[in-house]
């Protein structure tokens, strides 16, 4: 065995919840028919420009962009190095800085 196979073998024995190579938890496979994504894409493709504009009303530009371009991968932690990130409202941060200045 090469080192890659050894790593894979060790990984599966250390993590028994992972599926073994060649096995699946879904023995019958995906149900027949269209996925919701396929159905939605086909529905939107059938709309004319006026119907599409009406459909897009009320949807934020960010969501429309994600619909067109897809969501970016967000599984990379580039800022906190695994540390918990806590977001505070600006008002709280201002109070903290005001109190520390006194």
TORMARVEX-154262 format. One record per residue: x, y negated, z negated of N, C-alpha, C, O, CB in turn. Coordinates in steps of 0.02 Angstrom, whole numbers, padded with zeros to 5 digits, always signed. Each point is the difference from the previous one (the first is absolute). Glycine has a CB too. Layout:
BEGIN
XYZXYZXYZXYZXYZ;...
***
This chain:
BEGIN
+00041+00060+00000-00041-00060+00000+00043-00062+00000+00053-00003-00031-00143+00065-00029;+00067-00113+00095+00036-00063+00000-00023-00041-00060-00047+00018-00034+00060-00016+00160;+00022-00058-00138-00014-00041-00059-00070-00030+00002-00031-00009-00052+00153-00016+00043;-00148+00008+00069-00068-00028+00005-00051+00052-00022-00048-00017-00036+00085-00058+00131;-00029+00137-00074-00046+00053-00020+00003+00011-00075-00052+00011-00033+00065+00044+00145;+00047-00057-00140+00009+00008-00072-00038-00056-00037-00033+00014-00050+00145+00041+00068;-00106-00116+00006-00034-00057-00032-00075+00011+00001-00034-00011-00050+00127-00066+00083;-00119+00098+00025-00072+00011+00008-00024+00056-00047-00051-00007-00033+00057-00031+00153;+00032+00092-00123-00018+00057-00042+00000-00021-00073-00046+00016-00037+00095+00063+00121;+00003-00115-00106+00004-00022-00069-00056-00049-00016-00028+00002-00055+00151+00014+00058;-00140-00060+00044-00053-00048-00010-00066+00035-00014-00036-00019-00046+00095-00062+00120;-00075+00133-00035-00064+00034-00008-00003+00040-00065-00053+00006-00030+00043+00000+00153;+00066+00023-00145-00002+00038-00062-00003-00047-00060-00028+00019-00052+00093+00072+00106;-00038-00151-00048-00004-00048-00055-00067-00036+00000-00019-00029-00051+00143+00015+00057;-00160+00014+00049-00064-00035+00006-00052+00049+00025-00017+00001+00060+00075-00111-00037;-00085+00152-00068-00046+00052+00023-00066-00026+00028-00037+00037+00031+00088+00035-00116;-00067-00136+00074-00062-00028+00026+00005-00016+00075-00051-00012+00032+00028-00035-00145;+00083+00047+00141+00009-00012+00071-00020+00062+00040+00011+00057-00023+00081-00139+00000;-00121+00072+00082-00016+00056+00042+00064+00033+00025+00049-00034+00015-00157-00021+00020;+00107+00120-00030+00057+00036+00026+00002-00009+00076-00052-00009+00031+00047+00094-00126;+00064-00083+00123+00008-00010+00072-00041+00052+00037+00004+00060-00015+00111-00107-00002;-00156+00024+00065-00041+00045+00040-00069+00013-00030-00040+00035+00031+00143+00017+00007;-00118-00079-00097-00065+00009-00031-00037-00067-00004+00032-00053-00003+00012+00151-00064;-00109-00095+00066-00040-00060-00003-00055+00008-00052-00024+00056-00012+00048-00081+00132;-00044-00029-00151-00054+00001-00047-00068-00002+00034-00051+00011-00031+00124-00067-00051;-00073+00042+00147-00062-00005+00037+00000+00056+00052+00019-00010+00057-00027-00116-00074;-00014+00185-00004+00006+00059+00043-00043-00003+00062+00015+00033+00050+00011+00032-00151;-00081-00103+00099-00044-00005+00058+00018-00059+00046-00030-00008+00053-00060+00061-00121;+00138-00094+00047+00020-00057+00041-00049-00057-00004-00049+00003-00037+00107+00075+00112;-00045-00130-00038-00044-00059+00001-00066+00019+00031-00002+00038+00049+00101-00115-00041;-00155+00052-00035-00065+00015+00029-00003-00023+00073+00032-00049+00019-00086+00039-00132;+00015+00046+00153-00008-00018+00071-00037-00066+00005-00039-00018-00043+00038+00140+00076;+00014-00158+00021-00033-00063+00011+00048-00058-00007+00060+00009-00011-00165+00040-00031;+00077-00109+00049+00041-00060-00001+00016-00020-00072-00041+00009-00045-00010-00046+00153;+00110+00009-00117+00016-00031-00064-00034-00067-00002-00022-00026+00051+00134+00087-00059;-00117-00090-00052-00031-00065-00006+00039-00053+00039-00029-00045+00029-00015+00078-00142;+00110-00026+00114+00043-00046+00037-00015+00004+00075-00005-00051+00034+00094+00061-00122;-00096+00051+00114-00016+00009+00071-00069-00029+00016-00008-00034+00051+00079+00138-00048;-00120-00090-00047-00067-00025+00011-00001-00077+00001-00030-00030+00044-00016+00133-00099;+00080-00134+00006+00002-00074-00005+00034-00030+00062-00023-00050+00027+00025+00058-00153;+00053+00023+00147+00035-00026+00059-00045+00002+00062-00004-00048+00038+00114+00087-00087;-00144+00017+00059-00044+00007+00057-00059-00049-00004-00021-00029+00050+00054+00150-00040;-00060-00130-00070-00056-00047-00010+00022-00071+00020-00036-00034+00037-00010+00105-00130;+00104-00092+00068+00024-00068+00015+00016-00008+00074-00009-00054+00028+00054+00046-00144;-00020+00061+00148+00016-00004+00071-00063-00008+00043+00003-00029+00054+00098+00100-00075;-00158-00046-00003-00062-00005+00037-00031-00070-00004-00042-00017+00041+00023+00138-00062;+00039-00162-00028-00030-00066-00008+00025-00047+00054+00058+00003+00020-00066+00016-00144;-00036-00064+00147+00023-00052+00045+00031-00057-00042-00002+00003-00062-00087+00027+00149;+00117-00080-00055+00035-00053-00037-00045-00036-00050+00022-00014-00056+00052+00000+00155;-00135+00000-00079-00047-00035-00045-00016+00042-00062-00001-00025-00056-00048-00035+00156;+00036+00125-00089-00015+00045-00056+00061+00008-00046-00007+00004-00061-00076+00057+00134;+00142-00059-00043+00062+00007-00038+00011-00062-00043+00020+00006-00058+00029+00068+00147;-00061-00134-00061+00007-00062-00038-00048+00000-00059+00019-00020-00056+00016-00041+00160;-00097+00082-00093-00050+00002-00054+00023+00049-00054-00008-00014-00059-00084-00015+00141;+00118+00086-00061+00024+00050-00048+00057-00029-00043+00004+00014-00060-00036+00079+00140;+00076-00132-00050+00058-00027-00035-00017-00059-00047+00040-00018-00043+00028+00054+00140;-00128-00065-00089-00019-00056-00044+00000+00024-00072-00026+00053-00017-00044-00104+00109;+00100+00010-00135+00001+00016-00071+00056+00046-00022+00009+00011-00059-00129-00026+00062;+00158+00041+00045+00057+00043-00018+00061-00045-00003+00011-00041+00045-00062+00145+00010;+00091-00097-00108+00058-00044-00007+00050+00012+00055+00004+00054+00029-00021-00055-00153;+00057-00050+00139+00051+00005+00052+00051+00054-00017+00026+00034+00044-00042-00155-00016;+00030+00129-00092+00048+00051-00022-00025+00070+00017+00038+00042+00025+00000-00118-00119;-00102+00088+00082-00029+00066+00016-00001+00011+00075+00015+00055+00023-00086-00060-00127;+00053-00047+00142+00000+00006+00074+00070+00016+00025+00009+00042+00044-00105-00123-00036;+00146+00048-00037+00070+00014+00020+00018+00073-00015+00030+00033+00041+00001-00154-00063;-00050+00145-00037+00015+00069-00018-00037+00049+00045+00027+00053+00016-00008-00089-00134;-00079+00018+00139-00037+00042+00046+00037+00005+00067+00002+00053+00031-00111-00085-00087;+00139-00023+00077+00034-00002+00064+00069+00032-00003+00020+00037+00044-00083-00141-00016;+00100+00089-00081+00070+00021-00005+00012+00060-00045+00052+00032+00004-00023-00149+00016;-00077+00133-00062+00009+00054-00049+00031-00026-00064+00033-00053+00001-00020+00135+00093;-00023-00047-00148+00028-00020-00064+00075+00015-00001+00021+00053+00023-00131-00032-00081;+00149-00068+00032+00072+00016-00007+00010+00050-00056-00041+00003-00046+00072-00118+00089;+00022+00153-00040+00017+00046-00054+00014-00039-00063+00035-00050+00002+00012+00133+00080;-00075-00061-00138+00010-00036-00063+00029+00045-00053-00008-00013-00060-00086-00062+00089;+00128+00128-00009+00026+00046-00050+00072-00016-00020+00030+00036-00040-00105+00051+00086;+00103-00139-00019+00069-00019-00018-00001-00053-00055-00036-00050+00005+00075+00077+00112;-00001-00016-00169+00006-00047-00055+00065-00038+00009+00053+00024-00018-00121+00050-00061;+00062-00134+00107+00060-00039+00016+00016-00054-00051+00053-00030+00003-00077+00053+00115;-00021-00035-00165+00009-00057-00044+00013+00017-00072+00041-00033-00033-00113-00028+00109;+00039+00111-00103+00002+00010-00072+00046+00058-00022+00010+00010-00059-00125-00055+00055;+00142+00082+00051+00042+00058-00015-00034+00047-00049+00032+00028-00044+00070-00099+00064;-00168+00080-00010-00037+00046-00042-00028-00030-00064-00039+00033-00034+00110+00054+00080;-00051-00148-00062-00026-00032-00060-00072-00023+00013-00018-00018+00056+00134-00020-00090;-00156+00039-00019-00070-00022+00006-00002-00075+00015+00035-00039-00030-00072+00130-00049;-00006-00110+00127-00008-00070+00019-00065-00024-00031-00053+00031+00009+00118-00016+00100;-00062-00071-00144-00059-00028-00031-00013-00068+00033+00045-00043+00001-00024+00104-00112;-00081-00070+00136-00018-00064+00031-00038-00042-00051-00046+00025-00033+00042+00028+00148;+00022-00116-00120-00033-00045-00046-00028-00059+00038+00031-00024+00047+00045+00059-00140;-00136-00058+00073-00028-00059+00031+00046-00061-00011+00034-00004-00050-00150+00050+00034;+00116-00091+00064+00042-00060-00004-00013-00039-00065+00047-00026-00029-00046+00020+00154;-00064+00003-00147-00017-00037-00060+00038+00028-00060+00025-00038-00042-00138+00011+00089;+00117+00093-00052+00035+00032-00056+00074-00015+00004+00031-00017-00051-00117+00109+00048;+00115-00087+00062+00071-00015+00008+00015-00072-00018+00051-00014-00032-00043+00100+00122;-00052-00132-00071+00010-00071-00017-00002-00010-00075+00041-00037-00027-00093+00004+00135;+00005+00065-00143-00004-00005-00073+00063+00026-00033+00025-00029-00048-00149+00040+00055;+00148+00046+00019+00061+00029-00028+00059-00048+00008+00038-00012-00047-00081+00127+00072;+00051-00143+00035+00056-00046+00012-00008-00064-00039+00050-00029-00022-00036+00078+00135;-00077-00074-00123-00012-00059-00041+00019+00012-00072+00031-00043-00032-00123+00009+00110;+00074+00092-00105+00015+00017-00070+00074+00009-00011+00026-00017-00053-00137+00070+00043;+00146-00025+00059+00072+00012-00009+00039-00066+00007+00056-00005-00026-00069+00121+00072;-00015-00166-00012+00034-00064+00007-00004-00042-00064+00039-00046-00009-00065+00049+00133;-00021+00012-00167-00009-00039-00062+00048+00019-00053-00001-00028-00055-00117+00017+00080;
***
